Amino acid sequence: MLFFRKAFGIDFRTNRLVLILLEKSLGGVKVLSYSDYELPPEEKDEREARVIGLINDFMAKHHIRKERVYVSIPRDKVMARFIKL
């Protein structure tokens, strides 16, 4: 469920970057914008710079403020360790 009227999603795949902007309305959720970029094999630094540039361009185009971006990582991609102090 979207807490805000609009939500910005980033999907990192092996050779692709998918960016999506969603909006909540009375009729449900609709897609406002969607971009799918192919990421050719590159050096790590070059690839990272390209991904950051694409995300920043998408955010600027749609007036998405950095402080309104939240990150969600799928449970199967996370390693958690609990430490008792």
PDB file of N, CA, C and O in Angstrom:
ATOM      1  N   MET A   1       0.845  -1.181   0.000  1.00  0.00           N
ATOM      2  CA  MET A   1       0.000   0.000   0.000  1.00  0.00           C
ATOM      3  C   MET A   1       0.888   1.240   0.000  1.00  0.00           C
ATOM      4  O   MET A   1       1.898   1.292   0.702  1.00  0.00           O
ATOM      5  N   LEU A   2       0.509   2.218  -0.779  1.00  0.00           N
ATOM      6  CA  LEU A   2       1.263   3.452  -0.865  1.00  0.00           C
ATOM      7  C   LEU A   2       0.840   4.394   0.255  1.00  0.00           C
ATOM      8  O   LEU A   2      -0.350   4.653   0.429  1.00  0.00           O
ATOM      9  N   PHE A   3       1.805   4.909   1.016  1.00  0.00           N
ATOM     10  CA  PHE A   3       1.503   5.850   2.075  1.00  0.00           C
ATOM     11  C   PHE A   3       1.330   7.255   1.506  1.00  0.00           C
ATOM     12  O   PHE A   3       0.590   8.073   2.053  1.00  0.00           O
ATOM     13  N   PHE A   4       2.018   7.520   0.412  1.00  0.00           N
ATOM     14  CA  PHE A   4       1.965   8.821  -0.219  1.00  0.00           C
ATOM     15  C   PHE A   4       1.218   8.698  -1.541  1.00  0.00           C
ATOM     16  O   PHE A   4       0.953   7.592  -2.013  1.00  0.00           O
ATOM     17  N   ARG A   5       0.891   9.808  -2.117  1.00  0.00           N
ATOM     18  CA  ARG A   5       0.152   9.819  -3.374  1.00  0.00           C
ATOM     19  C   ARG A   5       0.974   9.224  -4.513  1.00  0.00           C
ATOM     20  O   ARG A   5       0.428   8.537  -5.376  1.00  0.00           O
ATOM     21  N   LYS A   6       2.284   9.482  -4.524  1.00  0.00           N
ATOM     22  CA  LYS A   6       3.156   8.948  -5.569  1.00  0.00           C
ATOM     23  C   LYS A   6       4.247   8.075  -4.955  1.00  0.00           C
ATOM     24  O   LYS A   6       4.667   8.291  -3.818  1.00  0.00           O
ATOM     25  N   ALA A   7       4.694   7.093  -5.720  1.00  0.00           N
ATOM     26  CA  ALA A   7       5.776   6.218  -5.272  1.00  0.00           C
ATOM     27  C   ALA A   7       6.741   5.990  -6.428  1.00  0.00           C
ATOM     28  O   ALA A   7       6.322   5.861  -7.578  1.00  0.00           O
ATOM     29  N   PHE A   8       8.019   5.940  -6.123  1.00  0.00           N
ATOM     30  CA  PHE A   8       9.088   5.753  -7.110  1.00  0.00           C
ATOM     31  C   PHE A   8       9.736   4.399  -6.843  1.00  0.00           C
ATOM     32  O   PHE A   8      10.164   4.121  -5.723  1.00  0.00           O
ATOM     33  N   GLY A   9       9.807   3.557  -7.874  1.00  0.00           N
ATOM     34  CA  GLY A   9      10.385   2.231  -7.723  1.00  0.00           C
ATOM     35  C   GLY A   9      11.616   2.043  -8.585  1.00  0.00           C
ATOM     36  O   GLY A   9      11.675   2.523  -9.717  1.00  0.00           O
ATOM     37  N   ILE A  10      12.595   1.342  -8.043  1.00  0.00           N
ATOM     38  CA  ILE A  10      13.833   1.018  -8.759  1.00  0.00           C
ATOM     39  C   ILE A  10      14.028  -0.489  -8.678  1.00  0.00           C
ATOM     40  O   ILE A  10      14.018  -1.066  -7.591  1.00  0.00           O
ATOM     41  N   ASP A  11      14.205  -1.124  -9.833  1.00  0.00           N
ATOM     42  CA  ASP A  11      14.436  -2.570  -9.881  1.00  0.00           C
ATOM     43  C   ASP A  11      15.784  -2.813 -10.543  1.00  0.00           C
ATOM     44  O   ASP A  11      15.945  -2.581 -11.741  1.00  0.00           O
ATOM     45  N   PHE A  12      16.755  -3.283  -9.759  1.00  0.00           N
ATOM     46  CA  PHE A  12      18.081  -3.608 -10.279  1.00  0.00           C
ATOM     47  C   PHE A  12      18.057  -5.052 -10.742  1.00  0.00           C
ATOM     48  O   PHE A  12      17.788  -5.956  -9.951  1.00  0.00           O
ATOM     49  N   ARG A  13      18.332  -5.274 -12.002  1.00  0.00           N
ATOM     50  CA  ARG A  13      18.430  -6.631 -12.533  1.00  0.00           C
ATOM     51  C   ARG A  13      19.843  -6.854 -13.031  1.00  0.00           C
ATOM     52  O   ARG A  13      20.654  -5.929 -13.030  1.00  0.00           O
ATOM     53  N   THR A  14      20.147  -8.072 -13.457  1.00  0.00           N
ATOM     54  CA  THR A  14      21.512  -8.392 -13.872  1.00  0.00           C
ATOM     55  C   THR A  14      22.013  -7.455 -14.962  1.00  0.00           C
ATOM     56  O   THR A  14      23.091  -6.878 -14.827  1.00  0.00           O
ATOM     57  N   ASN A  15      21.253  -7.294 -16.035  1.00  0.00           N
ATOM     58  CA  ASN A  15      21.680  -6.457 -17.156  1.00  0.00           C
ATOM     59  C   ASN A  15      20.679  -5.359 -17.478  1.00  0.00           C
ATOM     60  O   ASN A  15      20.682  -4.823 -18.587  1.00  0.00           O
ATOM     61  N   ARG A  16      19.826  -5.018 -16.522  1.00  0.00           N
ATOM     62  CA  ARG A  16      18.784  -4.020 -16.776  1.00  0.00           C
ATOM     63  C   ARG A  16      18.567  -3.168 -15.527  1.00  0.00           C
ATOM     64  O   ARG A  16      18.860  -3.576 -14.404  1.00  0.00           O
ATOM     65  N   LEU A  17      18.045  -1.980 -15.770  1.00  0.00           N
ATOM     66  CA  LEU A  17      17.607  -1.097 -14.698  1.00  0.00           C
ATOM     67  C   LEU A  17      16.192  -0.663 -15.065  1.00  0.00           C
ATOM     68  O   LEU A  17      15.965  -0.126 -16.149  1.00  0.00           O
ATOM     69  N   VAL A  18      15.248  -0.894 -14.168  1.00  0.00           N
ATOM     70  CA  VAL A  18      13.854  -0.528 -14.412  1.00  0.00           C
ATOM     71  C   VAL A  18      13.450   0.520 -13.380  1.00  0.00           C
ATOM     72  O   VAL A  18      13.610   0.317 -12.176  1.00  0.00           O
ATOM     73  N   LEU A  19      12.919   1.651 -13.873  1.00  0.00           N
ATOM     74  CA  LEU A  19      12.459   2.736 -13.016  1.00  0.00           C
ATOM     75  C   LEU A  19      10.974   2.950 -13.284  1.00  0.00           C
ATOM     76  O   LEU A  19      10.538   2.917 -14.435  1.00  0.00           O
ATOM     77  N   ILE A  20      10.193   3.169 -12.225  1.00  0.00           N
ATOM     78  CA  ILE A  20       8.750   3.336 -12.380  1.00  0.00           C
ATOM     79  C   ILE A  20       8.238   4.378 -11.389  1.00  0.00           C
ATOM     80  O   ILE A  20       8.707   4.466 -10.254  1.00  0.00           O
ATOM     81  N   LEU A  21       7.269   5.158 -11.845  1.00  0.00           N
ATOM     82  CA  LEU A  21       6.615   6.137 -10.994  1.00  0.00           C
ATOM     83  C   LEU A  21       5.131   5.798 -10.952  1.00  0.00           C
ATOM     84  O   LEU A  21       4.463   5.755 -11.985  1.00  0.00           O
ATOM     85  N   LEU A  22       4.626   5.558  -9.748  1.00  0.00           N
ATOM     86  CA  LEU A  22       3.228   5.163  -9.550  1.00  0.00           C
ATOM     87  C   LEU A  22       2.465   6.270  -8.833  1.00  0.00           C
ATOM     88  O   LEU A  22       3.047   7.074  -8.105  1.00  0.00           O
ATOM     89  N   GLU A  23       1.150   6.296  -9.054  1.00  0.00           N
ATOM     90  CA  GLU A  23       0.296   7.252  -8.357  1.00  0.00           C
ATOM     91  C   GLU A  23      -0.931   6.542  -7.822  1.00  0.00           C
ATOM     92  O   GLU A  23      -1.569   5.756  -8.523  1.00  0.00           O
ATOM     93  N   LYS A  24      -1.255   6.832  -6.558  1.00  0.00           N
ATOM     94  CA  LYS A  24      -2.439   6.262  -5.930  1.00  0.00           C
ATOM     95  C   LYS A  24      -3.616   7.193  -6.219  1.00  0.00           C
ATOM     96  O   LYS A  24      -3.504   8.412  -6.092  1.00  0.00           O
ATOM     97  N   SER A  25      -4.740   6.602  -6.608  1.00  0.00           N
ATOM     98  CA  SER A  25      -5.946   7.384  -6.852  1.00  0.00           C
ATOM     99  C   SER A  25      -7.140   6.600  -6.321  1.00  0.00           C
ATOM    100  O   SER A  25      -6.980   5.500  -5.791  1.00  0.00           O
ATOM    101  N   LEU A  26      -8.319   7.158  -6.461  1.00  0.00           N
ATOM    102  CA  LEU A  26      -9.520   6.465  -5.988  1.00  0.00           C
ATOM    103  C   LEU A  26      -9.740   5.143  -6.718  1.00  0.00           C
ATOM    104  O   LEU A  26     -10.267   4.193  -6.139  1.00  0.00           O
ATOM    105  N   GLY A  27      -9.342   5.082  -7.974  1.00  0.00           N
ATOM    106  CA  GLY A  27      -9.531   3.874  -8.765  1.00  0.00           C
ATOM    107  C   GLY A  27      -8.450   2.830  -8.571  1.00  0.00           C
ATOM    108  O   GLY A  27      -8.519   1.758  -9.172  1.00  0.00           O
ATOM    109  N   GLY A  28      -7.457   3.115  -7.750  1.00  0.00           N
ATOM    110  CA  GLY A  28      -6.372   2.169  -7.522  1.00  0.00           C
ATOM    111  C   GLY A  28      -5.029   2.830  -7.761  1.00  0.00           C
ATOM    112  O   GLY A  28      -4.841   4.006  -7.448  1.00  0.00           O
ATOM    113  N   VAL A  29      -4.102   2.075  -8.314  1.00  0.00           N
ATOM    114  CA  VAL A  29      -2.758   2.573  -8.584  1.00  0.00           C
ATOM    115  C   VAL A  29      -2.540   2.588 -10.085  1.00  0.00           C
ATOM    116  O   VAL A  29      -2.851   1.615 -10.773  1.00  0.00           O
ATOM    117  N   LYS A  30      -1.996   3.711 -10.604  1.00  0.00           N
ATOM    118  CA  LYS A  30      -1.716   3.775 -12.030  1.00  0.00           C
ATOM    119  C   LYS A  30      -0.249   4.117 -12.250  1.00  0.00           C
ATOM    120  O   LYS A  30       0.392   4.744 -11.407  1.00  0.00           O
ATOM    121  N   VAL A  31       0.268   3.693 -13.395  1.00  0.00           N
ATOM    122  CA  VAL A  31       1.651   3.955 -13.770  1.00  0.00           C
ATOM    123  C   VAL A  31       1.707   5.325 -14.442  1.00  0.00           C
ATOM    124  O   VAL A  31       1.050   5.551 -15.459  1.00  0.00           O
ATOM    125  N   LEU A  32       2.494   6.238 -13.869  1.00  0.00           N
ATOM    126  CA  LEU A  32       2.676   7.562 -14.464  1.00  0.00           C
ATOM    127  C   LEU A  32       3.812   7.567 -15.461  1.00  0.00           C
ATOM    128  O   LEU A  32       3.728   8.222 -16.500  1.00  0.00           O
ATOM    129  N   SER A  33       4.887   6.831 -15.151  1.00  0.00           N
ATOM    130  CA  SER A  33       6.046   6.766 -16.038  1.00  0.00           C
ATOM    131  C   SER A  33       6.807   5.475 -15.767  1.00  0.00           C
ATOM    132  O   SER A  33       6.814   4.952 -14.653  1.00  0.00           O
ATOM    133  N   TYR A  34       7.447   4.981 -16.823  1.00  0.00           N
ATOM    134  CA  TYR A  34       8.171   3.715 -16.738  1.00  0.00           C
ATOM    135  C   TYR A  34       9.364   3.799 -17.676  1.00  0.00           C
ATOM    136  O   TYR A  34       9.208   4.189 -18.833  1.00  0.00           O
ATOM    137  N   SER A  35      10.536   3.447 -17.207  1.00  0.00           N
ATOM    138  CA  SER A  35      11.732   3.415 -18.041  1.00  0.00           C
ATOM    139  C   SER A  35      12.475   2.116 -17.793  1.00  0.00           C
ATOM    140  O   SER A  35      12.639   1.688 -16.650  1.00  0.00           O
ATOM    141  N   ASP A  36      12.922   1.493 -18.871  1.00  0.00           N
ATOM    142  CA  ASP A  36      13.640   0.221 -18.808  1.00  0.00           C
ATOM    143  C   ASP A  36      14.934   0.397 -19.598  1.00  0.00           C
ATOM    144  O   ASP A  36      14.895   0.619 -20.809  1.00  0.00           O
ATOM    145  N   TYR A  37      16.066   0.301 -18.930  1.00  0.00           N
ATOM    146  CA  TYR A  37      17.362   0.534 -19.559  1.00  0.00           C
ATOM    147  C   TYR A  37      18.181  -0.751 -19.589  1.00  0.00           C
ATOM    148  O   TYR A  37      18.252  -1.479 -18.599  1.00  0.00           O
ATOM    149  N   GLU A  38      18.792  -1.016 -20.729  1.00  0.00           N
ATOM    150  CA  GLU A  38      19.731  -2.128 -20.824  1.00  0.00           C
ATOM    151  C   GLU A  38      21.074  -1.646 -20.305  1.00  0.00           C
ATOM    152  O   GLU A  38      21.522  -0.552 -20.647  1.00  0.00           O
ATOM    153  N   LEU A  39      21.712  -2.456 -19.484  1.00  0.00           N
ATOM    154  CA  LEU A  39      23.018  -2.121 -18.938  1.00  0.00           C
ATOM    155  C   LEU A  39      24.059  -3.078 -19.498  1.00  0.00           C
ATOM    156  O   LEU A  39      24.180  -4.210 -19.029  1.00  0.00           O
ATOM    157  N   PRO A  40      24.810  -2.630 -20.496  1.00  0.00           N
ATOM    158  CA  PRO A  40      25.836  -3.510 -21.058  1.00  0.00           C
ATOM    159  C   PRO A  40      26.939  -3.771 -20.034  1.00  0.00           C
ATOM    160  O   PRO A  40      27.149  -2.974 -19.120  1.00  0.00           O
ATOM    161  N   PRO A  41      27.638  -4.890 -20.196  1.00  0.00           N
ATOM    162  CA  PRO A  41      28.733  -5.191 -19.258  1.00  0.00           C
ATOM    163  C   PRO A  41      29.792  -4.085 -19.341  1.00  0.00           C
ATOM    164  O   PRO A  41      30.276  -3.753 -20.423  1.00  0.00           O
ATOM    165  N   GLU A  42      30.133  -3.536 -18.205  1.00  0.00           N
ATOM    166  CA  GLU A  42      31.119  -2.464 -18.117  1.00  0.00           C
ATOM    167  C   GLU A  42      31.940  -2.679 -16.857  1.00  0.00           C
ATOM    168  O   GLU A  42      31.659  -3.566 -16.051  1.00  0.00           O
ATOM    169  N   GLU A  43      32.941  -1.863 -16.713  1.00  0.00           N
ATOM    170  CA  GLU A  43      33.679  -1.842 -15.457  1.00  0.00           C
ATOM    171  C   GLU A  43      32.721  -1.442 -14.339  1.00  0.00           C
ATOM    172  O   GLU A  43      31.751  -0.725 -14.584  1.00  0.00           O
ATOM    173  N   LYS A  44      32.978  -1.887 -13.144  1.00  0.00           N
ATOM    174  CA  LYS A  44      32.093  -1.619 -12.008  1.00  0.00           C
ATOM    175  C   LYS A  44      31.849  -0.118 -11.828  1.00  0.00           C
ATOM    176  O   LYS A  44      30.706   0.305 -11.655  1.00  0.00           O
ATOM    177  N   ASP A  45      32.915   0.688 -11.869  1.00  0.00           N
ATOM    178  CA  ASP A  45      32.783   2.128 -11.654  1.00  0.00           C
ATOM    179  C   ASP A  45      31.966   2.784 -12.765  1.00  0.00           C
ATOM    180  O   ASP A  45      31.145   3.662 -12.497  1.00  0.00           O
ATOM    181  N   GLU A  46      32.189   2.361 -14.013  1.00  0.00           N
ATOM    182  CA  GLU A  46      31.437   2.919 -15.142  1.00  0.00           C
ATOM    183  C   GLU A  46      29.957   2.561 -15.036  1.00  0.00           C
ATOM    184  O   GLU A  46      29.084   3.397 -15.269  1.00  0.00           O
ATOM    185  N   ARG A  47      29.695   1.330 -14.690  1.00  0.00           N
ATOM    186  CA  ARG A  47      28.306   0.871 -14.551  1.00  0.00           C
ATOM    187  C   ARG A  47      27.598   1.621 -13.420  1.00  0.00           C
ATOM    188  O   ARG A  47      26.453   2.048 -13.569  1.00  0.00           O
ATOM    189  N   GLU A  48      28.287   1.774 -12.294  1.00  0.00           N
ATOM    190  CA  GLU A  48      27.715   2.486 -11.155  1.00  0.00           C
ATOM    191  C   GLU A  48      27.405   3.938 -11.528  1.00  0.00           C
ATOM    192  O   GLU A  48      26.345   4.455 -11.176  1.00  0.00           O
ATOM    193  N   ALA A  49      28.318   4.590 -12.232  1.00  0.00           N
ATOM    194  CA  ALA A  49      28.104   5.980 -12.653  1.00  0.00           C
ATOM    195  C   ALA A  49      26.925   6.078 -13.612  1.00  0.00           C
ATOM    196  O   ALA A  49      26.139   7.022 -13.530  1.00  0.00           O
ATOM    197  N   ARG A  50      26.793   5.116 -14.520  1.00  0.00           N
ATOM    198  CA  ARG A  50      25.675   5.118 -15.476  1.00  0.00           C
ATOM    199  C   ARG A  50      24.347   4.942 -14.741  1.00  0.00           C
ATOM    200  O   ARG A  50      23.387   5.658 -15.024  1.00  0.00           O
ATOM    201  N   VAL A  51      24.283   4.002 -13.804  1.00  0.00           N
ATOM    202  CA  VAL A  51      23.054   3.747 -13.046  1.00  0.00           C
ATOM    203  C   VAL A  51      22.668   4.991 -12.241  1.00  0.00           C
ATOM    204  O   VAL A  51      21.504   5.394 -12.241  1.00  0.00           O
ATOM    205  N   ILE A  52      23.631   5.592 -11.562  1.00  0.00           N
ATOM    206  CA  ILE A  52      23.356   6.798 -10.775  1.00  0.00           C
ATOM    207  C   ILE A  52      22.848   7.916 -11.678  1.00  0.00           C
ATOM    208  O   ILE A  52      21.906   8.623 -11.319  1.00  0.00           O
ATOM    209  N   GLY A  53      23.460   8.080 -12.841  1.00  0.00           N
ATOM    210  CA  GLY A  53      23.026   9.103 -13.787  1.00  0.00           C
ATOM    211  C   GLY A  53      21.603   8.876 -14.274  1.00  0.00           C
ATOM    212  O   GLY A  53      20.815   9.819 -14.351  1.00  0.00           O
ATOM    213  N   LEU A  54      21.268   7.631 -14.603  1.00  0.00           N
ATOM    214  CA  LEU A  54      19.909   7.317 -15.071  1.00  0.00           C
ATOM    215  C   LEU A  54      18.869   7.583 -13.983  1.00  0.00           C
ATOM    216  O   LEU A  54      17.805   8.138 -14.257  1.00  0.00           O
ATOM    217  N   ILE A  55      19.179   7.186 -12.761  1.00  0.00           N
ATOM    218  CA  ILE A  55      18.252   7.416 -11.651  1.00  0.00           C
ATOM    219  C   ILE A  55      18.088   8.915 -11.399  1.00  0.00           C
ATOM    220  O   ILE A  55      16.965   9.392 -11.234  1.00  0.00           O
ATOM    221  N   ASN A  56      19.187   9.659 -11.367  1.00  0.00           N
ATOM    222  CA  ASN A  56      19.116  11.102 -11.135  1.00  0.00           C
ATOM    223  C   ASN A  56      18.334  11.804 -12.244  1.00  0.00           C
ATOM    224  O   ASN A  56      17.561  12.720 -11.962  1.00  0.00           O
ATOM    225  N   ASP A  57      18.521  11.394 -13.500  1.00  0.00           N
ATOM    226  CA  ASP A  57      17.790  11.989 -14.627  1.00  0.00           C
ATOM    227  C   ASP A  57      16.288  11.734 -14.485  1.00  0.00           C
ATOM    228  O   ASP A  57      15.483  12.643 -14.685  1.00  0.00           O
ATOM    229  N   PHE A  58      15.911  10.496 -14.139  1.00  0.00           N
ATOM    230  CA  PHE A  58      14.499  10.136 -13.972  1.00  0.00           C
ATOM    231  C   PHE A  58      13.883  10.958 -12.839  1.00  0.00           C
ATOM    232  O   PHE A  58      12.767  11.465 -12.961  1.00  0.00           O
ATOM    233  N   MET A  59      14.619  11.080 -11.744  1.00  0.00           N
ATOM    234  CA  MET A  59      14.116  11.837 -10.604  1.00  0.00           C
ATOM    235  C   MET A  59      13.953  13.315 -10.953  1.00  0.00           C
ATOM    236  O   MET A  59      12.958  13.930 -10.568  1.00  0.00           O
ATOM    237  N   ALA A  60      14.896  13.883 -11.662  1.00  0.00           N
ATOM    238  CA  ALA A  60      14.816  15.294 -12.049  1.00  0.00           C
ATOM    239  C   ALA A  60      13.649  15.518 -13.013  1.00  0.00           C
ATOM    240  O   ALA A  60      12.909  16.493 -12.881  1.00  0.00           O
ATOM    241  N   LYS A  61      13.487  14.619 -13.976  1.00  0.00           N
ATOM    242  CA  LYS A  61      12.414  14.744 -14.965  1.00  0.00           C
ATOM    243  C   LYS A  61      11.037  14.742 -14.305  1.00  0.00           C
ATOM    244  O   LYS A  61      10.126  15.437 -14.756  1.00  0.00           O
ATOM    245  N   HIS A  62      10.888  13.959 -13.233  1.00  0.00           N
ATOM    246  CA  HIS A  62       9.589  13.803 -12.576  1.00  0.00           C
ATOM    247  C   HIS A  62       9.496  14.549 -11.243  1.00  0.00           C
ATOM    248  O   HIS A  62       8.553  14.350 -10.478  1.00  0.00           O
ATOM    249  N   HIS A  63      10.484  15.410 -10.972  1.00  0.00           N
ATOM    250  CA  HIS A  63      10.489  16.248  -9.769  1.00  0.00           C
ATOM    251  C   HIS A  63      10.351  15.413  -8.493  1.00  0.00           C
ATOM    252  O   HIS A  63       9.565  15.739  -7.603  1.00  0.00           O
ATOM    253  N   ILE A  64      11.131  14.332  -8.425  1.00  0.00           N
ATOM    254  CA  ILE A  64      11.140  13.461  -7.246  1.00  0.00           C
ATOM    255  C   ILE A  64      12.257  13.945  -6.330  1.00  0.00           C
ATOM    256  O   ILE A  64      13.425  13.963  -6.719  1.00  0.00           O
ATOM    257  N   ARG A  65      11.897  14.332  -5.126  1.00  0.00           N
ATOM    258  CA  ARG A  65      12.887  14.815  -4.165  1.00  0.00           C
ATOM    259  C   ARG A  65      13.594  13.627  -3.505  1.00  0.00           C
ATOM    260  O   ARG A  65      12.970  12.613  -3.191  1.00  0.00           O
ATOM    261  N   LYS A  66      14.891  13.771  -3.305  1.00  0.00           N
ATOM    262  CA  LYS A  66      15.690  12.691  -2.712  1.00  0.00           C
ATOM    263  C   LYS A  66      15.213  12.294  -1.324  1.00  0.00           C
ATOM    264  O   LYS A  66      15.283  11.120  -0.962  1.00  0.00           O
ATOM    265  N   GLU A  67      14.729  13.251  -0.544  1.00  0.00           N
ATOM    266  CA  GLU A  67      14.270  12.925   0.807  1.00  0.00           C
ATOM    267  C   GLU A  67      12.948  12.181   0.808  1.00  0.00           C
ATOM    268  O   GLU A  67      12.494  11.750   1.869  1.00  0.00           O
ATOM    269  N   ARG A  68      12.310  12.015  -0.353  1.00  0.00           N
ATOM    270  CA  ARG A  68      11.050  11.280  -0.449  1.00  0.00           C
ATOM    271  C   ARG A  68      11.243   9.885  -1.063  1.00  0.00           C
ATOM    272  O   ARG A  68      10.269   9.229  -1.431  1.00  0.00           O
ATOM    273  N   VAL A  69      12.493   9.436  -1.171  1.00  0.00           N
ATOM    274  CA  VAL A  69      12.786   8.120  -1.734  1.00  0.00           C
ATOM    275  C   VAL A  69      13.032   7.142  -0.591  1.00  0.00           C
ATOM    276  O   VAL A  69      13.826   7.414   0.310  1.00  0.00           O
ATOM    277  N   TYR A  70      12.351   6.015  -0.634  1.00  0.00           N
ATOM    278  CA  TYR A  70      12.507   4.963   0.368  1.00  0.00           C
ATOM    279  C   TYR A  70      12.976   3.699  -0.343  1.00  0.00           C
ATOM    280  O   TYR A  70      12.596   3.449  -1.487  1.00  0.00           O
ATOM    281  N   VAL A  71      13.782   2.921   0.318  1.00  0.00           N
ATOM    282  CA  VAL A  71      14.341   1.716  -0.274  1.00  0.00           C
ATOM    283  C   VAL A  71      13.730   0.490   0.392  1.00  0.00           C
ATOM    284  O   VAL A  71      13.614   0.418   1.615  1.00  0.00           O
ATOM    285  N   SER A  72      13.349  -0.459  -0.429  1.00  0.00           N
ATOM    286  CA  SER A  72      12.842  -1.731   0.062  1.00  0.00           C
ATOM    287  C   SER A  72      13.633  -2.839  -0.619  1.00  0.00           C
ATOM    288  O   SER A  72      13.759  -2.862  -1.843  1.00  0.00           O
ATOM    289  N   ILE A  73      14.155  -3.741   0.167  1.00  0.00           N
ATOM    290  CA  ILE A  73      14.962  -4.836  -0.367  1.00  0.00           C
ATOM    291  C   ILE A  73      14.224  -6.145  -0.103  1.00  0.00           C
ATOM    292  O   ILE A  73      13.783  -6.394   1.019  1.00  0.00           O
ATOM    293  N   PRO A  74      14.087  -6.990  -1.140  1.00  0.00           N
ATOM    294  CA  PRO A  74      13.392  -8.264  -0.933  1.00  0.00           C
ATOM    295  C   PRO A  74      14.063  -9.087   0.166  1.00  0.00           C
ATOM    296  O   PRO A  74      15.287  -9.104   0.289  1.00  0.00           O
ATOM    297  N   ARG A  75      13.253  -9.754   0.943  1.00  0.00           N
ATOM    298  CA  ARG A  75      13.736 -10.542   2.076  1.00  0.00           C
ATOM    299  C   ARG A  75      14.793 -11.570   1.663  1.00  0.00           C
ATOM    300  O   ARG A  75      15.738 -11.816   2.412  1.00  0.00           O
ATOM    301  N   ASP A  76      14.642 -12.169   0.483  1.00  0.00           N
ATOM    302  CA  ASP A  76      15.595 -13.200   0.056  1.00  0.00           C
ATOM    303  C   ASP A  76      16.947 -12.623  -0.367  1.00  0.00           C
ATOM    304  O   ASP A  76      17.887 -13.379  -0.611  1.00  0.00           O
ATOM    305  N   LYS A  77      17.058 -11.296  -0.457  1.00  0.00           N
ATOM    306  CA  LYS A  77      18.316 -10.648  -0.845  1.00  0.00           C
ATOM    307  C   LYS A  77      19.037 -10.012   0.346  1.00  0.00           C
ATOM    308  O   LYS A  77      20.064  -9.357   0.169  1.00  0.00           O
ATOM    309  N   VAL A  78      18.506 -10.200   1.552  1.00  0.00           N
ATOM    310  CA  VAL A  78      19.042  -9.533   2.730  1.00  0.00           C
ATOM    311  C   VAL A  78      19.614 -10.545   3.699  1.00  0.00           C
ATOM    312  O   VAL A  78      19.090 -11.648   3.854  1.00  0.00           O
ATOM    313  N   MET A  79      20.698 -10.154   4.350  1.00  0.00           N
ATOM    314  CA  MET A  79      21.243 -10.950   5.420  1.00  0.00           C
ATOM    315  C   MET A  79      21.169 -10.087   6.677  1.00  0.00           C
ATOM    316  O   MET A  79      21.687  -8.971   6.694  1.00  0.00           O
ATOM    317  N   ALA A  80      20.545 -10.583   7.701  1.00  0.00           N
ATOM    318  CA  ALA A  80      20.388  -9.815   8.941  1.00  0.00           C
ATOM    319  C   ALA A  80      21.085 -10.529  10.073  1.00  0.00           C
ATOM    320  O   ALA A  80      21.106 -11.757  10.148  1.00  0.00           O
ATOM    321  N   ARG A  81      21.651  -9.732  10.948  1.00  0.00           N
ATOM    322  CA  ARG A  81      22.304 -10.277  12.129  1.00  0.00           C
ATOM    323  C   ARG A  81      21.834  -9.436  13.316  1.00  0.00           C
ATOM    324  O   ARG A  81      21.916  -8.208  13.295  1.00  0.00           O
ATOM    325  N   PHE A  82      21.347 -10.108  14.334  1.00  0.00           N
ATOM    326  CA  PHE A  82      20.863  -9.426  15.529  1.00  0.00           C
ATOM    327  C   PHE A  82      21.943  -9.572  16.619  1.00  0.00           C
ATOM    328  O   PHE A  82      22.438 -10.668  16.882  1.00  0.00           O
ATOM    329  N   ILE A  83      22.280  -8.465  17.226  1.00  0.00           N
ATOM    330  CA  ILE A  83      23.301  -8.445  18.266  1.00  0.00           C
ATOM    331  C   ILE A  83      22.678  -7.921  19.552  1.00  0.00           C
ATOM    332  O   ILE A  83      22.066  -6.852  19.555  1.00  0.00           O
ATOM    333  N   LYS A  84      22.828  -8.660  20.640  1.00  0.00           N
ATOM    334  CA  LYS A  84      22.324  -8.228  21.932  1.00  0.00           C
ATOM    335  C   LYS A  84      23.409  -7.399  22.611  1.00  0.00           C
ATOM    336  O   LYS A  84      24.556  -7.831  22.729  1.00  0.00           O
ATOM    337  N   LEU A  85      23.031  -6.206  23.053  1.00  0.00           N
ATOM    338  CA  LEU A  85      24.006  -5.343  23.742  1.00  0.00           C
ATOM    339  C   LEU A  85      23.765  -5.353  25.220  1.00  0.00           C
ATOM    340  O   LEU A  85      24.482  -4.688  25.967  1.00  0.00           O
TER     341      LEU A  85
END
